């Protein structure tokens, strides 16, 4: 039997992934990307893989998002 919190984390992950793709502003897209990475880490944690969850948080929610935020901040934005 699958627990309700595991299903809730999976549903949140899918919602955050869809919002990451559909956002028009890159900053909002990055915000939903970090929320998706955190929810994936929670998914690993609930599956009793704490080391994978910690590395998910460190690499994706930390390093990759930091790199993407710095790249977005250094690009010029054009107003319509």
PDB file of N, CA, C and O in Angstrom, chain B, residues numbered from 101:
ATOM      1  N   UNK B 101       0.842  -1.181   0.000  1.00  0.00           N
ATOM      2  CA  UNK B 101       0.000   0.000   0.000  1.00  0.00           C
ATOM      3  C   UNK B 101       0.888   1.245   0.000  1.00  0.00           C
ATOM      4  O   UNK B 101       1.814   1.381   0.800  1.00  0.00           O
ATOM      5  N   UNK B 102       0.576   2.119  -0.902  1.00  0.00           N
ATOM      6  CA  UNK B 102       1.354   3.359  -1.020  1.00  0.00           C
ATOM      7  C   UNK B 102       0.793   4.386  -0.037  1.00  0.00           C
ATOM      8  O   UNK B 102      -0.418   4.590   0.054  1.00  0.00           O
ATOM      9  N   UNK B 103       1.711   5.028   0.699  1.00  0.00           N
ATOM     10  CA  UNK B 103       1.286   6.012   1.682  1.00  0.00           C
ATOM     11  C   UNK B 103       0.819   7.292   0.994  1.00  0.00           C
ATOM     12  O   UNK B 103       1.231   7.603  -0.124  1.00  0.00           O
ATOM     13  N   UNK B 104      -0.034   8.013   1.675  1.00  0.00           N
ATOM     14  CA  UNK B 104      -0.620   9.235   1.110  1.00  0.00           C
ATOM     15  C   UNK B 104       0.425  10.329   0.947  1.00  0.00           C
ATOM     16  O   UNK B 104       0.366  11.094  -0.016  1.00  0.00           O
ATOM     17  N   UNK B 105       1.380  10.418   1.868  1.00  0.00           N
ATOM     18  CA  UNK B 105       2.393  11.476   1.750  1.00  0.00           C
ATOM     19  C   UNK B 105       3.312  11.236   0.570  1.00  0.00           C
ATOM     20  O   UNK B 105       3.810  12.191  -0.027  1.00  0.00           O
ATOM     21  N   UNK B 106       3.549   9.976   0.220  1.00  0.00           N
ATOM     22  CA  UNK B 106       4.371   9.684  -0.951  1.00  0.00           C
ATOM     23  C   UNK B 106       3.659  10.100  -2.234  1.00  0.00           C
ATOM     24  O   UNK B 106       4.284  10.633  -3.150  1.00  0.00           O
ATOM     25  N   UNK B 107       2.363   9.859  -2.298  1.00  0.00           N
ATOM     26  CA  UNK B 107       1.576  10.282  -3.454  1.00  0.00           C
ATOM     27  C   UNK B 107       1.520  11.801  -3.536  1.00  0.00           C
ATOM     28  O   UNK B 107       1.593  12.372  -4.624  1.00  0.00           O
ATOM     29  N   UNK B 108       1.389  12.457  -2.379  1.00  0.00           N
ATOM     30  CA  UNK B 108       1.348  13.921  -2.365  1.00  0.00           C
ATOM     31  C   UNK B 108       2.676  14.516  -2.859  1.00  0.00           C
ATOM     32  O   UNK B 108       2.679  15.511  -3.584  1.00  0.00           O
ATOM     33  N   UNK B 109       3.783  13.916  -2.473  1.00  0.00           N
ATOM     34  CA  UNK B 109       5.085  14.419  -2.931  1.00  0.00           C
ATOM     35  C   UNK B 109       5.244  14.214  -4.429  1.00  0.00           C
ATOM     36  O   UNK B 109       5.782  15.083  -5.115  1.00  0.00           O
ATOM     37  N   UNK B 110       4.792  13.094  -4.943  1.00  0.00           N
ATOM     38  CA  UNK B 110       4.876  12.848  -6.381  1.00  0.00           C
ATOM     39  C   UNK B 110       4.007  13.832  -7.154  1.00  0.00           C
ATOM     40  O   UNK B 110       4.426  14.357  -8.185  1.00  0.00           O
ATOM     41  N   UNK B 111       2.802  14.081  -6.660  1.00  0.00           N
ATOM     42  CA  UNK B 111       1.906  15.033  -7.332  1.00  0.00           C
ATOM     43  C   UNK B 111       2.504  16.440  -7.305  1.00  0.00           C
ATOM     44  O   UNK B 111       2.456  17.153  -8.308  1.00  0.00           O
ATOM     45  N   UNK B 112       3.067  16.841  -6.163  1.00  0.00           N
ATOM     46  CA  UNK B 112       3.715  18.154  -6.077  1.00  0.00           C
ATOM     47  C   UNK B 112       4.904  18.254  -7.025  1.00  0.00           C
ATOM     48  O   UNK B 112       5.118  19.294  -7.647  1.00  0.00           O
ATOM     49  N   UNK B 113       5.671  17.183  -7.135  1.00  0.00           N
ATOM     50  CA  UNK B 113       6.814  17.188  -8.045  1.00  0.00           C
ATOM     51  C   UNK B 113       6.369  17.383  -9.489  1.00  0.00           C
ATOM     52  O   UNK B 113       6.982  18.150 -10.231  1.00  0.00           O
ATOM     53  N   UNK B 114       5.328  16.706  -9.882  1.00  0.00           N
ATOM     54  CA  UNK B 114       4.821  16.845 -11.250  1.00  0.00           C
ATOM     55  C   UNK B 114       4.273  18.251 -11.482  1.00  0.00           C
ATOM     56  O   UNK B 114       4.500  18.835 -12.541  1.00  0.00           O
ATOM     57  N   UNK B 115       3.561  18.793 -10.512  1.00  0.00           N
ATOM     58  CA  UNK B 115       3.026  20.157 -10.646  1.00  0.00           C
ATOM     59  C   UNK B 115       4.164  21.169 -10.767  1.00  0.00           C
ATOM     60  O   UNK B 115       4.117  22.062 -11.613  1.00  0.00           O
ATOM     61  N   UNK B 116       5.192  21.029  -9.918  1.00  0.00           N
ATOM     62  CA  UNK B 116       6.326  21.946  -9.990  1.00  0.00           C
ATOM     63  C   UNK B 116       7.078  21.802 -11.308  1.00  0.00           C
ATOM     64  O   UNK B 116       7.577  22.791 -11.844  1.00  0.00           O
ATOM     65  N   UNK B 117       7.167  20.587 -11.834  1.00  0.00           N
ATOM     66  CA  UNK B 117       7.835  20.382 -13.120  1.00  0.00           C
ATOM     67  C   UNK B 117       7.062  21.051 -14.257  1.00  0.00           C
ATOM     68  O   UNK B 117       7.659  21.669 -15.138  1.00  0.00           O
ATOM     69  N   UNK B 118       5.758  20.929 -14.236  1.00  0.00           N
ATOM     70  CA  UNK B 118       4.940  21.570 -15.273  1.00  0.00           C
ATOM     71  C   UNK B 118       5.035  23.085 -15.162  1.00  0.00           C
ATOM     72  O   UNK B 118       5.142  23.774 -16.177  1.00  0.00           O
ATOM     73  N   UNK B 119       4.995  23.610 -13.939  1.00  0.00           N
ATOM     74  CA  UNK B 119       5.115  25.055 -13.761  1.00  0.00           C
ATOM     75  C   UNK B 119       6.504  25.560 -14.153  1.00  0.00           C
ATOM     76  O   UNK B 119       6.638  26.688 -14.629  1.00  0.00           O
ATOM     77  N   UNK B 120       7.534  24.743 -13.961  1.00  0.00           N
ATOM     78  CA  UNK B 120       8.877  25.116 -14.394  1.00  0.00           C
ATOM     79  C   UNK B 120       8.927  25.316 -15.903  1.00  0.00           C
ATOM     80  O   UNK B 120       9.564  26.249 -16.392  1.00  0.00           O
ATOM     81  N   UNK B 121       8.266  24.454 -16.621  1.00  0.00           N
ATOM     82  CA  UNK B 121       8.275  24.542 -18.081  1.00  0.00           C
ATOM     83  C   UNK B 121       7.380  25.678 -18.579  1.00  0.00           C
ATOM     84  O   UNK B 121       7.722  26.345 -19.556  1.00  0.00           O
ATOM     85  N   UNK B 122       6.262  25.901 -17.934  1.00  0.00           N
ATOM     86  CA  UNK B 122       5.261  26.823 -18.443  1.00  0.00           C
ATOM     87  C   UNK B 122       5.464  28.289 -18.060  1.00  0.00           C
ATOM     88  O   UNK B 122       4.840  29.159 -18.667  1.00  0.00           O
ATOM     89  N   UNK B 123       6.295  28.588 -17.098  1.00  0.00           N
ATOM     90  CA  UNK B 123       6.498  29.988 -16.685  1.00  0.00           C
ATOM     91  C   UNK B 123       7.223  30.769 -17.777  1.00  0.00           C
ATOM     92  O   UNK B 123       8.147  30.261 -18.412  1.00  0.00           O
ATOM     93  N   UNK B 124       6.796  31.997 -17.982  1.00  0.00           N
ATOM     94  CA  UNK B 124       7.426  32.822 -19.010  1.00  0.00           C
ATOM     95  C   UNK B 124       8.607  33.602 -18.450  1.00  0.00           C
ATOM     96  O   UNK B 124       9.540  33.917 -19.190  1.00  0.00           O
ATOM     97  N   UNK B 125       8.587  33.917 -17.173  1.00  0.00           N
ATOM     98  CA  UNK B 125       9.692  34.619 -16.559  1.00  0.00           C
ATOM     99  C   UNK B 125      10.690  33.591 -16.027  1.00  0.00           C
ATOM    100  O   UNK B 125      10.303  32.636 -15.354  1.00  0.00           O
ATOM    101  N   UNK B 126      11.963  33.786 -16.328  1.00  0.00           N
ATOM    102  CA  UNK B 126      12.972  32.803 -15.948  1.00  0.00           C
ATOM    103  C   UNK B 126      13.177  32.709 -14.440  1.00  0.00           C
ATOM    104  O   UNK B 126      13.490  31.635 -13.927  1.00  0.00           O
ATOM    105  N   UNK B 127      13.006  33.805 -13.734  1.00  0.00           N
ATOM    106  CA  UNK B 127      13.178  33.774 -12.284  1.00  0.00           C
ATOM    107  C   UNK B 127      12.101  32.895 -11.643  1.00  0.00           C
ATOM    108  O   UNK B 127      12.402  32.099 -10.754  1.00  0.00           O
ATOM    109  N   UNK B 128      10.865  33.032 -12.082  1.00  0.00           N
ATOM    110  CA  UNK B 128       9.794  32.185 -11.560  1.00  0.00           C
ATOM    111  C   UNK B 128      10.019  30.723 -11.951  1.00  0.00           C
ATOM    112  O   UNK B 128       9.738  29.812 -11.173  1.00  0.00           O
ATOM    113  N   UNK B 129      10.522  30.514 -13.152  1.00  0.00           N
ATOM    114  CA  UNK B 129      10.834  29.158 -13.585  1.00  0.00           C
ATOM    115  C   UNK B 129      11.915  28.539 -12.702  1.00  0.00           C
ATOM    116  O   UNK B 129      11.828  27.361 -12.354  1.00  0.00           O
ATOM    117  N   UNK B 130      12.923  29.314 -12.341  1.00  0.00           N
ATOM    118  CA  UNK B 130      13.964  28.818 -11.445  1.00  0.00           C
ATOM    119  C   UNK B 130      13.421  28.551 -10.041  1.00  0.00           C
ATOM    120  O   UNK B 130      13.853  27.612  -9.373  1.00  0.00           O
ATOM    121  N   UNK B 131      12.490  29.365  -9.604  1.00  0.00           N
ATOM    122  CA  UNK B 131      11.878  29.148  -8.298  1.00  0.00           C
ATOM    123  C   UNK B 131      11.143  27.810  -8.267  1.00  0.00           C
ATOM    124  O   UNK B 131      11.275  27.050  -7.309  1.00  0.00           O
ATOM    125  N   UNK B 132      10.375  27.525  -9.308  1.00  0.00           N
ATOM    126  CA  UNK B 132       9.671  26.251  -9.351  1.00  0.00           C
ATOM    127  C   UNK B 132      10.632  25.088  -9.576  1.00  0.00           C
ATOM    128  O   UNK B 132      10.355  23.969  -9.146  1.00  0.00           O
ATOM    129  N   UNK B 133      11.766  25.342 -10.250  1.00  0.00           N
ATOM    130  CA  UNK B 133      12.770  24.297 -10.413  1.00  0.00           C
ATOM    131  C   UNK B 133      13.375  23.906  -9.068  1.00  0.00           C
ATOM    132  O   UNK B 133      13.570  22.722  -8.794  1.00  0.00           O
ATOM    133  N   UNK B 134      13.673  24.902  -8.227  1.00  0.00           N
ATOM    134  CA  UNK B 134      14.230  24.583  -6.908  1.00  0.00           C
ATOM    135  C   UNK B 134      13.183  23.884  -6.038  1.00  0.00           C
ATOM    136  O   UNK B 134      13.531  22.992  -5.264  1.00  0.00           O
ATOM    137  N   UNK B 135      11.932  24.262  -6.147  1.00  0.00           N
ATOM    138  CA  UNK B 135      10.879  23.564  -5.413  1.00  0.00           C
ATOM    139  C   UNK B 135      10.729  22.120  -5.896  1.00  0.00           C
ATOM    140  O   UNK B 135      10.460  21.217  -5.104  1.00  0.00           O
ATOM    141  N   UNK B 136      10.905  21.912  -7.211  1.00  0.00           N
ATOM    142  CA  UNK B 136      10.853  20.564  -7.746  1.00  0.00           C
ATOM    143  C   UNK B 136      12.025  19.736  -7.230  1.00  0.00           C
ATOM    144  O   UNK B 136      11.851  18.565  -6.895  1.00  0.00           O
ATOM    145  N   UNK B 137      13.218  20.331  -7.161  1.00  0.00           N
ATOM    146  CA  UNK B 137      14.386  19.608  -6.663  1.00  0.00           C
ATOM    147  C   UNK B 137      14.220  19.254  -5.184  1.00  0.00           C
ATOM    148  O   UNK B 137      14.618  18.171  -4.757  1.00  0.00           O
ATOM    149  N   UNK B 138      13.640  20.155  -4.412  1.00  0.00           N
ATOM    150  CA  UNK B 138      13.399  19.878  -2.996  1.00  0.00           C
ATOM    151  C   UNK B 138      12.361  18.769  -2.831  1.00  0.00           C
ATOM    152  O   UNK B 138      12.498  17.911  -1.959  1.00  0.00           O
ATOM    153  N   UNK B 139      11.330  18.787  -3.663  1.00  0.00           N
ATOM    154  CA  UNK B 139      10.317  17.732  -3.549  1.00  0.00           C
ATOM    155  C   UNK B 139      10.869  16.383  -3.999  1.00  0.00           C
ATOM    156  O   UNK B 139      10.458  15.351  -3.468  1.00  0.00           O
ATOM    157  N   UNK B 140      11.786  16.362  -4.962  1.00  0.00           N
ATOM    158  CA  UNK B 140      12.436  15.106  -5.339  1.00  0.00           C
ATOM    159  C   UNK B 140      13.296  14.592  -4.194  1.00  0.00           C
ATOM    160  O   UNK B 140      13.348  13.389  -3.939  1.00  0.00           O
ATOM    161  N   UNK B 141      13.974  15.513  -3.500  1.00  0.00           N
ATOM    162  CA  UNK B 141      14.759  15.107  -2.329  1.00  0.00           C
ATOM    163  C   UNK B 141      13.855  14.536  -1.241  1.00  0.00           C
ATOM    164  O   UNK B 141      14.218  13.563  -0.580  1.00  0.00           O
ATOM    165  N   UNK B 142      12.687  15.131  -1.053  1.00  0.00           N
ATOM    166  CA  UNK B 142      11.737  14.595  -0.075  1.00  0.00           C
ATOM    167  C   UNK B 142      11.253  13.204  -0.489  1.00  0.00           C
ATOM    168  O   UNK B 142      11.052  12.332   0.356  1.00  0.00           O
ATOM    169  N   UNK B 143      11.072  13.009  -1.776  1.00  0.00           N
ATOM    170  CA  UNK B 143      10.681  11.706  -2.300  1.00  0.00           C
ATOM    171  C   UNK B 143      11.747  10.660  -1.980  1.00  0.00           C
ATOM    172  O   UNK B 143      11.423   9.560  -1.532  1.00  0.00           O
ATOM    173  N   UNK B 144      13.006  10.996  -2.205  1.00  0.00           N
ATOM    174  CA  UNK B 144      14.092  10.074  -1.857  1.00  0.00           C
ATOM    175  C   UNK B 144      14.149   9.816  -0.357  1.00  0.00           C
ATOM    176  O   UNK B 144      14.411   8.694   0.078  1.00  0.00           O
ATOM    177  N   UNK B 145      13.906  10.848   0.425  1.00  0.00           N
ATOM    178  CA  UNK B 145      13.951  10.691   1.872  1.00  0.00           C
ATOM    179  C   UNK B 145      12.868   9.718   2.351  1.00  0.00           C
ATOM    180  O   UNK B 145      13.116   8.877   3.214  1.00  0.00           O
ATOM    181  N   UNK B 146      11.664   9.843   1.780  1.00  0.00           N
ATOM    182  CA  UNK B 146      10.581   8.940   2.157  1.00  0.00           C
ATOM    183  C   UNK B 146      10.828   7.511   1.682  1.00  0.00           C
ATOM    184  O   UNK B 146      10.267   6.566   2.238  1.00  0.00           O
ATOM    185  N   UNK B 147      11.664   7.349   0.658  1.00  0.00           N
ATOM    186  CA  UNK B 147      12.009   6.009   0.175  1.00  0.00           C
ATOM    187  C   UNK B 147      13.215   5.427   0.912  1.00  0.00           C
ATOM    188  O   UNK B 147      13.814   4.452   0.459  1.00  0.00           O
ATOM    189  N   UNK B 148      13.571   6.031   2.057  1.00  0.00           N
ATOM    190  CA  UNK B 148      14.676   5.583   2.899  1.00  0.00           C
ATOM    191  C   UNK B 148      16.020   5.596   2.173  1.00  0.00           C
ATOM    192  O   UNK B 148      16.819   4.668   2.301  1.00  0.00           O
ATOM    193  N   UNK B 149      16.253   6.655   1.414  1.00  0.00           N
ATOM    194  CA  UNK B 149      17.550   6.881   0.771  1.00  0.00           C
ATOM    195  C   UNK B 149      18.042   8.268   1.181  1.00  0.00           C
ATOM    196  O   UNK B 149      18.038   9.192   0.368  1.00  0.00           O
ATOM    197  N   UNK B 150      18.470   8.421   2.447  1.00  0.00           N
ATOM    198  CA  UNK B 150      18.816   9.767   2.925  1.00  0.00           C
ATOM    199  C   UNK B 150      20.052  10.360   2.258  1.00  0.00           C
ATOM    200  O   UNK B 150      20.129  11.576   2.082  1.00  0.00           O
ATOM    201  N   UNK B 151      21.028   9.517   1.880  1.00  0.00           N
ATOM    202  CA  UNK B 151      22.219  10.047   1.223  1.00  0.00           C
ATOM    203  C   UNK B 151      21.892  10.606  -0.161  1.00  0.00           C
ATOM    204  O   UNK B 151      22.421  11.644  -0.561  1.00  0.00           O
ATOM    205  N   UNK B 152      21.036   9.925  -0.872  1.00  0.00           N
ATOM    206  CA  UNK B 152      20.607  10.419  -2.184  1.00  0.00           C
ATOM    207  C   UNK B 152      19.824  11.712  -2.027  1.00  0.00           C
ATOM    208  O   UNK B 152      19.958  12.621  -2.846  1.00  0.00           O
ATOM    209  N   UNK B 153      19.008  11.804  -0.983  1.00  0.00           N
ATOM    210  CA  UNK B 153      18.230  13.020  -0.737  1.00  0.00           C
ATOM    211  C   UNK B 153      19.147  14.200  -0.424  1.00  0.00           C
ATOM    212  O   UNK B 153      18.928  15.308  -0.913  1.00  0.00           O
ATOM    213  N   UNK B 154      20.168  13.959   0.388  1.00  0.00           N
ATOM    214  CA  UNK B 154      21.095  15.035   0.735  1.00  0.00           C
ATOM    215  C   UNK B 154      21.884  15.484  -0.488  1.00  0.00           C
ATOM    216  O   UNK B 154      22.075  16.683  -0.692  1.00  0.00           O
ATOM    217  N   UNK B 155      22.344  14.542  -1.302  1.00  0.00           N
ATOM    218  CA  UNK B 155      23.064  14.928  -2.512  1.00  0.00           C
ATOM    219  C   UNK B 155      22.157  15.625  -3.517  1.00  0.00           C
ATOM    220  O   UNK B 155      22.602  16.516  -4.241  1.00  0.00           O
ATOM    221  N   UNK B 156      20.899  15.229  -3.565  1.00  0.00           N
ATOM    222  CA  UNK B 156      19.925  15.935  -4.412  1.00  0.00           C
ATOM    223  C   UNK B 156      19.801  17.387  -3.981  1.00  0.00           C
ATOM    224  O   UNK B 156      19.788  18.291  -4.817  1.00  0.00           O
ATOM    225  N   UNK B 157      19.711  17.606  -2.687  1.00  0.00           N
ATOM    226  CA  UNK B 157      19.620  18.982  -2.190  1.00  0.00           C
ATOM    227  C   UNK B 157      20.899  19.762  -2.441  1.00  0.00           C
ATOM    228  O   UNK B 157      20.846  20.925  -2.843  1.00  0.00           O
ATOM    229  N   UNK B 158      22.041  19.141  -2.211  1.00  0.00           N
ATOM    230  CA  UNK B 158      23.310  19.848  -2.381  1.00  0.00           C
ATOM    231  C   UNK B 158      23.608  20.177  -3.836  1.00  0.00           C
ATOM    232  O   UNK B 158      23.993  21.301  -4.157  1.00  0.00           O
ATOM    233  N   UNK B 159      23.431  19.207  -4.706  1.00  0.00           N
ATOM    234  CA  UNK B 159      23.824  19.401  -6.107  1.00  0.00           C
ATOM    235  C   UNK B 159      22.756  20.166  -6.872  1.00  0.00           C
ATOM    236  O   UNK B 159      23.047  21.216  -7.445  1.00  0.00           O
ATOM    237  N   UNK B 160      21.533  19.668  -6.895  1.00  0.00           N
ATOM    238  CA  UNK B 160      20.518  20.293  -7.742  1.00  0.00           C
ATOM    239  C   UNK B 160      19.912  21.539  -7.112  1.00  0.00           C
ATOM    240  O   UNK B 160      19.844  22.587  -7.755  1.00  0.00           O
ATOM    241  N   UNK B 161      19.474  21.439  -5.871  1.00  0.00           N
ATOM    242  CA  UNK B 161      18.837  22.597  -5.251  1.00  0.00           C
ATOM    243  C   UNK B 161      19.870  23.639  -4.836  1.00  0.00           C
ATOM    244  O   UNK B 161      19.514  24.793  -4.597  1.00  0.00           O
ATOM    245  N   UNK B 162      21.122  23.261  -4.746  1.00  0.00           N
ATOM    246  CA  UNK B 162      22.167  24.200  -4.348  1.00  0.00           C
ATOM    247  C   UNK B 162      23.003  24.681  -5.513  1.00  0.00           C
ATOM    248  O   UNK B 162      22.885  25.828  -5.944  1.00  0.00           O
ATOM    249  N   UNK B 163      23.842  23.807  -6.019  1.00  0.00           N
ATOM    250  CA  UNK B 163      24.836  24.202  -7.020  1.00  0.00           C
ATOM    251  C   UNK B 163      24.220  24.540  -8.383  1.00  0.00           C
ATOM    252  O   UNK B 163      24.534  25.578  -8.966  1.00  0.00           O
ATOM    253  N   UNK B 164      23.365  23.684  -8.878  1.00  0.00           N
ATOM    254  CA  UNK B 164      22.787  23.915 -10.212  1.00  0.00           C
ATOM    255  C   UNK B 164      21.907  25.159 -10.211  1.00  0.00           C
ATOM    256  O   UNK B 164      21.977  25.966 -11.138  1.00  0.00           O
ATOM    257  N   UNK B 165      21.087  25.320  -9.188  1.00  0.00           N
ATOM    258  CA  UNK B 165      20.225  26.499  -9.125  1.00  0.00           C
ATOM    259  C   UNK B 165      21.055  27.762  -8.951  1.00  0.00           C
ATOM    260  O   UNK B 165      20.731  28.798  -9.531  1.00  0.00           O
ATOM    261  N   UNK B 166      22.122  27.689  -8.159  1.00  0.00           N
ATOM    262  CA  UNK B 166      23.016  28.843  -8.021  1.00  0.00           C
ATOM    263  C   UNK B 166      23.658  29.226  -9.338  1.00  0.00           C
ATOM    264  O   UNK B 166      23.765  30.410  -9.657  1.00  0.00           O
ATOM    265  N   UNK B 167      24.082  28.244 -10.099  1.00  0.00           N
ATOM    266  CA  UNK B 167      24.661  28.507 -11.416  1.00  0.00           C
ATOM    267  C   UNK B 167      23.626  29.099 -12.363  1.00  0.00           C
ATOM    268  O   UNK B 167      23.927  30.039 -13.099  1.00  0.00           O
ATOM    269  N   UNK B 168      22.421  28.562 -12.352  1.00  0.00           N
ATOM    270  CA  UNK B 168      21.370  29.084 -13.236  1.00  0.00           C
ATOM    271  C   UNK B 168      20.940  30.490 -12.839  1.00  0.00           C
ATOM    272  O   UNK B 168      20.680  31.320 -13.710  1.00  0.00           O
ATOM    273  N   UNK B 169      20.859  30.770 -11.549  1.00  0.00           N
ATOM    274  CA  UNK B 169      20.486  32.119 -11.101  1.00  0.00           C
ATOM    275  C   UNK B 169      21.546  33.125 -11.532  1.00  0.00           C
ATOM    276  O   UNK B 169      21.213  34.218 -11.990  1.00  0.00           O
ATOM    277  N   UNK B 170      22.813  32.766 -11.389  1.00  0.00           N
ATOM    278  CA  UNK B 170      23.865  33.699 -11.813  1.00  0.00           C
ATOM    279  C   UNK B 170      23.848  33.894 -13.323  1.00  0.00           C
ATOM    280  O   UNK B 170      24.113  34.998 -13.799  1.00  0.00           O
ATOM    281  N   UNK B 171      23.544  32.855 -14.083  1.00  0.00           N
ATOM    282  CA  UNK B 171      23.463  33.005 -15.537  1.00  0.00           C
ATOM    283  C   UNK B 171      22.282  33.881 -15.938  1.00  0.00           C
ATOM    284  O   UNK B 171      22.403  34.691 -16.857  1.00  0.00           O
ATOM    285  N   UNK B 172      21.146  33.734 -15.269  1.00  0.00           N
ATOM    286  CA  UNK B 172      19.974  34.548 -15.585  1.00  0.00           C
ATOM    287  C   UNK B 172      20.228  36.001 -15.213  1.00  0.00           C
ATOM    288  O   UNK B 172      19.833  36.908 -15.946  1.00  0.00           O
ATOM    289  N   UNK B 173      20.878  36.226 -14.092  1.00  0.00           N
ATOM    290  CA  UNK B 173      21.131  37.602 -13.652  1.00  0.00           C
ATOM    291  C   UNK B 173      22.141  38.321 -14.546  1.00  0.00           C
ATOM    292  O   UNK B 173      22.126  39.549 -14.631  1.00  0.00           O
ATOM    293  N   UNK B 174      23.010  37.573 -15.208  1.00  0.00           N
ATOM    294  CA  UNK B 174      24.004  38.199 -16.075  1.00  0.00           C
ATOM    295  C   UNK B 174      23.506  38.432 -17.497  1.00  0.00           C
ATOM    296  O   UNK B 174      24.171  39.117 -18.274  1.00  0.00           O
ATOM    297  N   UNK B 175      22.363  37.883 -17.847  1.00  0.00           N
ATOM    298  CA  UNK B 175      21.842  38.092 -19.192  1.00  0.00           C
ATOM    299  C   UNK B 175      21.002  39.363 -19.230  1.00  0.00           C
ATOM    300  O   UNK B 175      20.394  39.755 -18.235  1.00  0.00           O
ATOM    301  N   UNK B 176      20.983  39.983 -20.375  1.00  0.00           N
ATOM    302  CA  UNK B 176      20.189  41.200 -20.552  1.00  0.00           C
ATOM    303  C   UNK B 176      18.739  40.820 -20.844  1.00  0.00           C
ATOM    304  O   UNK B 176      18.466  39.906 -21.622  1.00  0.00           O
ATOM    305  N   UNK B 177      17.826  41.533 -20.212  1.00  0.00           N
ATOM    306  CA  UNK B 177      16.405  41.266 -20.415  1.00  0.00           C
ATOM    307  C   UNK B 177      15.827  42.327 -21.339  1.00  0.00           C
ATOM    308  O   UNK B 177      16.117  43.516 -21.207  1.00  0.00           O
ATOM    309  N   UNK B 178      15.015  41.880 -22.265  1.00  0.00           N
ATOM    310  CA  UNK B 178      14.344  42.805 -23.168  1.00  0.00           C
ATOM    311  C   UNK B 178      12.883  42.924 -22.765  1.00  0.00           C
ATOM    312  O   UNK B 178      12.201  41.925 -22.533  1.00  0.00           O
ATOM    313  N   UNK B 179      12.426  44.139 -22.687  1.00  0.00           N
ATOM    314  CA  UNK B 179      11.014  44.394 -22.374  1.00  0.00           C
ATOM    315  C   UNK B 179      10.233  44.425 -23.675  1.00  0.00           C
ATOM    316  O   UNK B 179      10.733  44.891 -24.699  1.00  0.00           O
ATOM    317  N   UNK B 180       9.020  43.935 -23.632  1.00  0.00           N
ATOM    318  CA  UNK B 180       8.173  43.941 -24.826  1.00  0.00           C
ATOM    319  C   UNK B 180       7.453  45.251 -24.953  1.00  0.00           C
ATOM    320  O   UNK B 180       6.690  45.448 -25.898  1.00  0.00           O
TER     321      UNK B 180
END
